[in-house]
Amino acid sequence: MEAEAMEAPPCTGGVMHMSSEDGRRLCITGLSLVDPEKARGQRVNVWAEVGQEKRAIGNLSSMEPEVAVPPVVLGGEFILRHDLAVAAAVLLHVRVLGPSASDDGEALAEAVIVLGENDEQESSADDDAVGVGMEYELLSEEDMAERYDSDNEGGRSRRDSGVPLFAAPPGSAVPDGELLGPARFAAVENTAAFMRLAAAEAAGDDGGKEIVVLYRYTRFSRPRGGLRGVQACRRTKLHRLRFAVPPAGDLASSLGLAASSLGPLIYPGLFRRQLQDLWTRLATPAAISAIPPRAARLQVIVDAGILRREDCTPERMAHMGGGSLAARALDAWPAYYHVGMDLHLPEPVPVPASSRRVGEDEEEEAEECCVCFEVLASGLATWPGCGHVFHGACAEKTLARSEMCPLCRHKLSDPLAHKNTNMRSQSAVGS
């Protein structure tokens, strides 16, 4: 039985974001007050927000501190609210149902949830609480934003949308090649990471040069129950990106282009700036200079950790970097990835562009970069597949926002269109 739609009371009380990632649903069957005296004769409204819809669940008061309600079944992402000034004031009596209507007969689990409980408090029914690791997961505003990050297609996780994880190619051992020194560590605000570089002379089957980035990040939070340290609070995201380096490029300079493109491809949007700064601190000029000149394959292995902003303290950051994250960096990489991509990097132009266009007054005008509108004179790069020419620095800035060509929207991950490559050079020869 569905609850009637209602106008929401003022949002002055408890609020809780919830989500089910495997299709299971929450059935609310009863309400009660944690402390009836705190109601002080007021009527406490409890409701749910599903998108723009508001659905009444029930009412409580000090005279009626516990009520049974007609079952309210909620699934996907939703928000639970009450309007009492005390946040953690209402208990929800719930059953967890299966993902389909045929599963309504028997509950998969029963629990009591404290609506509005914050991380400082422990639930009185902690063993039965619906939380991380069970069918339903409490989400903070930070968690809600992360669900729409770059590595979630269309705002949905790959498991939700039925998209399979990417299998690792045969022989992708970690590390693959000679390690270029010990692992490097850096921390920026609430993020930290270890980076390892490995180089080898052998590359792909085509004999070309390549950069392979293996990047995994884990979300951490403070542990419940007042314990010290940190704990992983979400699944680790695993990514593999293979960048084909063009013939005129080299591994050292191409690494900067590959690093710029990671932001929109795999970094969680809330922490893109911090993770970009982390890479800059880890891939120092000294580290890049250690790449052997004859190397044809560079492997970059990154293990990053992100601590919840509200939990970030120097002590917890020390625990994350020196303990939890360091131990995770030693874990073997699995044979699957959340994001697996093959991309082609822009190619440097060794000779200044000679293409010109002639105006009606027969005067030649130098061609301009469509990104910065400055003359294309030196330090140029051609976009793979389409052959459009930009300043190399402009191409790098573009990759920090998108993998698409600013002119024709050709992606780095699109197949190469060799017939369109170096169109300007052919035009220059013809003139």
C-alpha positions as CSV (number, residue, x, y, z in Angstrom):
1,M,0.0,0.0,0.0
2,E,1.5,3.3,-1.1
3,A,1.5,6.3,1.2
4,E,-0.3,9.4,0.0
5,A,1.7,12.3,-1.5
6,M,2.1,15.2,0.9
7,E,3.7,18.7,1.2
8,A,7.0,18.4,3.1
9,P,7.2,20.1,6.5
10,P,10.2,22.4,7.1
11,C,13.4,20.4,7.0
12,T,14.6,21.2,10.5
13,G,15.1,17.6,11.8
14,G,16.8,14.4,10.9
15,V,17.7,13.4,7.4
16,M,19.2,10.3,5.9
17,H,20.3,9.5,2.4
18,M,19.9,5.8,1.5
19,S,20.6,3.7,-1.5
20,S,20.4,0.1,-2.7
21,E,22.9,-1.0,-5.3
22,D,21.5,-4.5,-6.0
23,G,17.8,-3.8,-6.5
24,R,16.7,-4.7,-3.0
25,R,14.1,-2.6,-1.4
26,L,13.3,-1.2,2.1
27,C,9.9,-1.8,3.6
28,I,9.0,0.6,6.5
29,T,6.4,-1.0,8.8
30,G,6.7,1.0,12.0
31,L,7.9,4.2,13.7
32,S,8.9,5.0,17.3
33,L,10.5,7.9,19.2
34,V,13.9,7.4,20.8
35,D,12.9,9.7,23.7
36,P,9.2,10.6,23.8
37,E,9.8,13.5,26.1
38,K,11.8,15.4,23.5
39,A,8.7,15.7,21.3
40,R,7.2,18.1,24.0
41,G,3.7,17.6,22.8
42,Q,4.6,18.3,19.1
43,R,3.5,16.0,16.3
44,V,6.5,14.5,14.5
45,N,6.1,14.0,10.7
46,V,8.1,11.3,9.0
47,W,8.3,11.2,5.2
48,A,10.4,10.0,2.3
49,E,11.6,11.9,-0.8
50,V,12.0,9.9,-4.0
51,G,13.2,12.3,-6.7
52,Q,10.7,15.1,-6.6
53,E,8.0,13.0,-5.0
54,K,7.3,13.3,-1.3
55,R,5.6,10.3,0.4
56,A,4.2,10.4,3.9
57,I,5.2,7.6,6.2
58,G,3.5,8.4,9.5
59,N,3.2,10.7,12.5
60,L,4.4,10.3,16.1
61,S,3.9,12.3,19.3
62,S,4.7,12.0,23.0
63,M,1.2,10.6,23.5
64,E,1.7,8.1,20.7
65,P,5.5,7.4,20.7
66,E,5.2,4.1,18.7
67,V,3.0,3.3,15.8
68,A,2.6,0.7,13.1
69,V,2.3,2.2,9.6
70,P,0.9,0.8,6.3
71,P,4.0,-0.7,4.6
72,V,6.0,1.9,2.6
73,V,8.3,0.2,0.1
74,L,11.2,2.2,-1.2
75,G,14.0,1.3,-3.6
76,G,16.9,2.8,-5.4
77,E,18.1,6.2,-4.0
78,F,15.8,8.1,-1.6
79,I,15.9,10.4,1.4
80,L,14.2,9.9,4.7
81,R,13.3,12.9,6.9
82,H,11.5,13.9,10.0
83,D,10.8,17.4,11.3
84,L,11.7,17.2,15.0
85,A,14.4,19.6,16.1
86,V,16.4,16.7,17.6
87,A,18.2,14.9,14.7
88,A,18.5,11.4,16.0
89,A,15.0,11.1,17.4
90,V,13.1,8.6,15.3
91,L,13.4,4.8,15.0
92,L,12.4,3.2,11.7
93,H,11.3,-0.5,11.9
94,V,12.1,-1.9,8.5
95,R,12.3,-5.1,6.5
96,V,14.6,-5.6,3.5
97,L,12.9,-7.1,0.5
98,G,14.2,-8.7,-2.6
99,P,14.6,-6.8,-5.9
100,S,11.2,-8.0,-7.4
101,A,7.6,-7.9,-6.3
102,S,7.6,-11.7,-6.1
103,D,10.1,-11.4,-3.2
104,D,7.7,-9.5,-1.0
105,G,6.4,-12.5,0.9
106,E,9.5,-13.2,3.0
107,A,11.9,-10.5,4.3
108,L,15.6,-11.0,3.7
109,A,16.4,-9.1,6.9
110,E,14.8,-7.0,9.6
111,A,16.4,-4.0,11.2
112,V,15.8,-0.8,13.3
113,I,17.3,2.4,11.9
114,V,17.9,5.6,13.8
115,L,16.8,8.3,11.4
116,G,19.2,11.2,11.7
117,E,21.9,9.3,13.6
118,N,25.3,10.8,12.9
119,D,28.7,9.1,12.9
120,E,29.5,10.2,16.5
121,Q,26.6,8.1,17.9
122,E,26.2,4.4,18.0
123,S,22.9,2.8,17.1
124,S,21.2,1.0,20.0
125,A,20.7,-1.9,17.6
126,D,24.1,-1.8,16.0
127,D,24.1,-5.5,15.2
128,D,20.9,-5.1,13.1
129,A,21.7,-1.7,11.7
130,V,21.3,-1.3,8.0
131,G,24.7,0.2,6.9
132,V,27.8,-0.3,4.8
133,G,28.3,-4.0,3.8
134,M,24.6,-4.9,4.0
135,E,21.8,-4.5,1.5
136,Y,21.3,-0.8,2.1
137,E,23.9,1.9,2.6
138,L,23.8,5.2,4.3
139,L,25.0,8.0,2.0
140,S,26.4,11.4,2.9
141,E,26.2,14.4,0.6
142,E,29.8,13.5,-0.5
143,D,28.7,9.9,-1.3
144,M,25.7,11.1,-3.3
145,A,28.0,13.3,-5.4
146,E,30.5,10.4,-5.9
147,R,27.8,8.3,-7.5
148,Y,27.8,10.6,-10.5
149,D,31.6,10.6,-10.9
150,S,33.5,10.1,-14.2
151,D,33.9,6.4,-13.7
152,N,30.1,5.8,-13.4
153,E,28.5,5.9,-16.8
154,G,25.3,8.0,-16.8
155,G,25.4,8.4,-13.1
156,R,25.0,4.7,-12.5
157,S,27.6,2.2,-11.3
158,R,28.6,-0.5,-13.7
159,R,27.0,-3.2,-11.6
160,D,23.7,-1.2,-11.5
161,S,23.6,-0.7,-15.3
162,G,24.6,-4.3,-16.1
163,V,27.9,-3.3,-17.7
164,P,30.5,-6.0,-17.1
165,L,33.8,-5.3,-15.6
166,F,36.8,-5.2,-18.0
167,A,39.0,-8.3,-18.0
168,A,42.7,-7.8,-17.8
169,P,44.6,-8.8,-21.0
170,P,46.9,-11.9,-20.8
171,G,50.3,-11.3,-19.2
172,S,49.5,-8.0,-17.5
173,A,51.6,-8.7,-14.5
174,V,52.2,-6.0,-12.0
175,P,54.8,-4.6,-12.1
176,D,55.8,-5.5,-15.6
177,G,59.4,-4.4,-16.2
178,E,62.2,-2.9,-14.2
179,L,61.1,-0.8,-11.2
180,L,62.6,2.7,-11.4
181,G,63.4,3.1,-7.7
182,P,61.2,2.6,-4.7
183,A,57.5,3.6,-4.4
184,R,57.0,7.3,-4.0
185,F,54.4,8.7,-1.5
186,A,52.6,12.1,-1.4
187,A,49.6,13.5,0.4
188,V,47.3,16.5,-0.6
189,E,44.6,17.6,1.8
190,N,42.4,14.5,2.4
191,T,44.0,12.3,-0.3
192,A,47.3,10.3,-0.4
193,A,48.9,7.9,-2.9
194,F,51.8,5.6,-3.6
195,M,53.2,5.5,-7.1
196,R,55.6,3.0,-8.7
197,L,57.1,3.3,-12.2
198,A,58.3,0.3,-14.2
199,A,60.0,0.4,-17.6
200,A,60.6,-2.3,-20.2
201,E,62.1,-2.3,-23.7
202,A,59.4,-4.5,-25.2
203,A,56.0,-2.9,-25.9
204,G,52.8,-4.0,-27.6
205,D,52.4,-6.5,-30.4
206,D,52.7,-3.7,-33.0
207,G,56.2,-2.8,-31.7
208,G,55.1,0.7,-30.8
209,K,55.6,2.6,-27.5
210,E,53.0,2.7,-24.8
211,I,52.2,3.9,-21.3
212,V,50.0,1.8,-19.1
213,V,48.4,3.4,-16.1
214,L,47.1,1.0,-13.4
215,Y,45.1,3.2,-10.9
216,R,43.1,2.2,-8.0
217,Y,41.6,4.3,-5.3
218,T,39.8,3.5,-2.0
219,R,37.5,5.6,0.1
220,F,38.3,5.7,3.8
221,S,36.5,6.9,6.8
222,R,37.0,6.9,10.6
223,P,35.9,3.6,12.1
224,R,32.6,3.3,14.0
225,G,32.6,2.7,17.7
226,G,35.2,5.4,18.6
227,L,38.2,3.3,17.4
228,R,41.3,5.0,16.2
229,G,42.7,4.9,12.7
230,V,40.7,4.6,9.5
231,Q,38.7,1.9,7.6
232,A,37.7,1.4,4.0
233,C,34.1,2.5,3.6
234,R,33.5,1.9,-0.1
235,R,34.6,-0.6,-2.8
236,T,38.0,0.0,-4.3
237,K,37.8,1.3,-7.9
238,L,40.3,-0.4,-10.3
239,H,41.2,1.2,-13.6
240,R,43.5,0.3,-16.5
241,L,44.3,2.8,-19.3
242,R,46.7,2.0,-22.1
243,F,48.0,5.0,-24.0
244,A,49.6,4.4,-27.4
245,V,52.5,6.8,-27.8
246,P,52.9,8.2,-31.4
247,P,56.1,7.5,-33.3
248,A,57.3,11.1,-32.9
249,G,56.6,11.1,-29.2
250,D,58.7,9.9,-26.3
251,L,57.6,8.3,-23.0
252,A,58.7,11.2,-20.7
253,S,56.9,14.0,-22.6
254,S,53.9,11.8,-23.3
255,L,53.4,11.0,-19.7
256,G,52.3,14.5,-19.0
257,L,49.6,14.2,-21.7
258,A,48.4,10.9,-20.3
259,A,48.3,12.3,-16.8
260,S,46.2,15.3,-17.9
261,S,43.5,13.0,-19.4
262,L,43.0,11.0,-16.2
263,G,40.8,13.7,-14.6
264,P,37.7,13.3,-16.7
265,L,38.3,9.6,-17.3
266,I,38.8,8.1,-13.8
267,Y,39.1,10.6,-11.0
268,P,36.1,11.1,-8.8
269,G,34.7,14.6,-9.5
270,L,34.8,15.8,-5.9
271,F,38.5,15.2,-5.6
272,R,39.8,15.7,-9.1
273,R,41.9,18.7,-8.2
274,Q,43.5,16.9,-5.2
275,L,44.3,13.8,-7.3
276,Q,45.8,15.9,-10.1
277,D,48.0,17.6,-7.5
278,L,49.0,14.2,-6.1
279,W,50.1,13.0,-9.5
280,T,52.2,16.2,-10.0
281,R,54.0,15.6,-6.7
282,L,54.6,11.9,-7.4
283,A,55.7,12.2,-11.1
284,T,58.5,14.6,-10.3
285,P,61.1,15.6,-13.0
286,A,63.6,13.4,-11.1
287,A,61.3,10.4,-11.4
288,I,60.6,11.0,-15.1
289,S,64.3,11.4,-15.8
290,A,64.9,7.9,-14.5
291,I,63.0,6.5,-17.6
292,P,65.6,4.7,-19.7
293,P,66.0,6.3,-23.2
294,R,65.5,2.9,-24.9
295,A,62.3,2.0,-23.0
296,A,59.3,1.3,-25.1
297,R,56.8,0.6,-22.4
298,L,56.2,2.5,-19.2
299,Q,53.9,1.2,-16.5
300,V,52.6,3.5,-13.8
301,I,51.0,1.8,-10.8
302,V,49.1,4.1,-8.4
303,D,47.4,3.2,-5.1
304,A,45.4,6.2,-3.9
305,G,43.3,6.8,-0.8
306,I,40.6,9.4,-0.2
307,L,39.5,10.1,3.4
308,R,36.1,11.6,4.0
309,R,36.4,15.4,4.4
310,E,34.5,15.4,7.7
311,D,36.8,12.7,9.1
312,C,40.1,14.3,7.9
313,T,42.6,14.9,10.7
314,P,46.4,14.8,10.7
315,E,46.3,11.6,12.8
316,R,43.9,9.8,10.5
317,M,45.8,10.9,7.4
318,A,48.9,9.4,9.0
319,H,47.0,6.1,9.7
320,M,45.7,6.0,6.1
321,G,49.1,6.7,4.4
322,G,51.4,4.8,6.8
323,G,49.1,1.8,7.5
324,S,45.9,1.1,5.6
325,L,47.0,2.5,2.2
326,A,50.5,1.1,2.4
327,A,49.2,-2.4,3.1
328,R,46.7,-2.1,0.3
329,A,49.5,-1.1,-2.2
330,L,51.0,-4.5,-1.6
331,D,47.8,-6.4,-2.6
332,A,47.8,-8.2,-5.9
333,W,45.9,-6.6,-8.6
334,P,42.8,-8.6,-9.7
335,A,42.0,-9.7,-13.2
336,Y,39.3,-7.1,-13.8
337,Y,38.9,-3.3,-13.9
338,H,36.0,-0.9,-13.5
339,V,37.4,1.2,-16.3
340,G,39.5,-0.3,-19.1
341,M,40.5,1.8,-22.1
342,D,42.9,2.0,-25.0
343,L,43.7,5.5,-26.1
344,H,46.0,7.3,-28.6
345,L,48.0,10.4,-27.5
346,P,48.5,13.5,-29.5
347,E,51.6,13.5,-31.6
348,P,54.2,16.4,-31.5
349,V,54.9,18.3,-34.7
350,P,58.6,18.5,-35.1
351,V,58.5,21.2,-37.8
352,P,56.4,24.4,-37.4
353,A,53.2,24.3,-39.4
354,S,53.6,25.7,-42.9
355,S,49.9,25.7,-43.7
356,R,48.6,29.1,-44.8
357,R,45.3,30.5,-46.0
358,V,45.1,33.3,-48.5
359,G,42.5,36.1,-48.1
360,E,40.8,38.1,-50.7
361,D,43.5,40.8,-50.5
362,E,46.1,38.2,-51.5
363,E,47.8,38.7,-48.1
364,E,48.8,35.6,-46.2
365,E,47.6,35.1,-42.6
366,A,49.2,32.7,-40.2
367,E,47.0,29.9,-38.9
368,E,45.8,30.2,-35.3
369,C,45.2,27.7,-32.6
370,C,41.5,27.2,-32.0
371,V,42.0,26.9,-28.2
372,C,44.1,30.0,-27.4
373,F,43.8,31.9,-30.8
374,E,47.5,32.5,-30.9
375,V,49.6,31.8,-34.0
376,L,50.6,28.2,-34.6
377,A,54.3,28.6,-34.8
378,S,56.1,26.0,-32.6
379,G,55.5,23.4,-29.9
380,L,52.6,22.0,-31.8
381,A,50.7,18.7,-31.6
382,T,48.2,16.9,-33.8
383,W,45.1,15.2,-32.4
384,P,45.1,11.5,-33.1
385,G,42.7,10.3,-35.8
386,C,41.6,13.7,-37.1
387,G,44.9,15.5,-37.5
388,H,43.8,18.8,-36.1
389,V,46.8,20.9,-34.9
390,F,47.0,22.8,-31.6
391,H,49.7,24.0,-29.3
392,G,51.0,21.1,-27.3
393,A,50.2,23.0,-24.0
394,C,46.7,23.7,-25.3
395,A,46.1,20.1,-26.1
396,E,47.2,19.2,-22.5
397,K,44.8,21.7,-21.0
398,T,42.0,20.3,-23.2
399,L,42.7,16.8,-22.0
400,A,42.2,17.9,-18.4
401,R,38.6,18.6,-19.3
402,S,37.8,16.0,-22.0
403,E,39.3,13.4,-24.3
404,M,37.6,15.0,-27.3
405,C,39.1,17.2,-30.0
406,P,37.9,20.8,-29.5
407,L,37.1,21.0,-33.3
408,C,35.5,17.7,-34.3
409,R,35.0,15.9,-31.0
410,H,37.1,12.9,-32.0
411,K,38.1,11.0,-28.9
412,L,41.4,9.6,-27.9
413,S,39.7,6.3,-27.4
414,D,38.2,6.3,-31.0
415,P,39.8,4.2,-33.7
416,L,42.4,6.1,-35.7
417,A,41.3,7.5,-39.0
418,H,44.6,7.4,-40.9
419,K,43.2,8.8,-44.0
420,N,42.4,12.1,-42.2
421,T,45.8,12.4,-40.4
422,N,48.2,15.2,-41.4
423,M,45.6,16.9,-43.6
424,R,47.4,20.2,-43.1
425,S,50.7,18.8,-44.1
426,Q,49.2,17.4,-47.4
427,S,47.6,20.8,-48.0
428,A,50.9,22.5,-47.4
429,V,52.7,20.2,-49.9
430,G,50.0,20.9,-52.5
431,S,50.4,24.6,-52.1
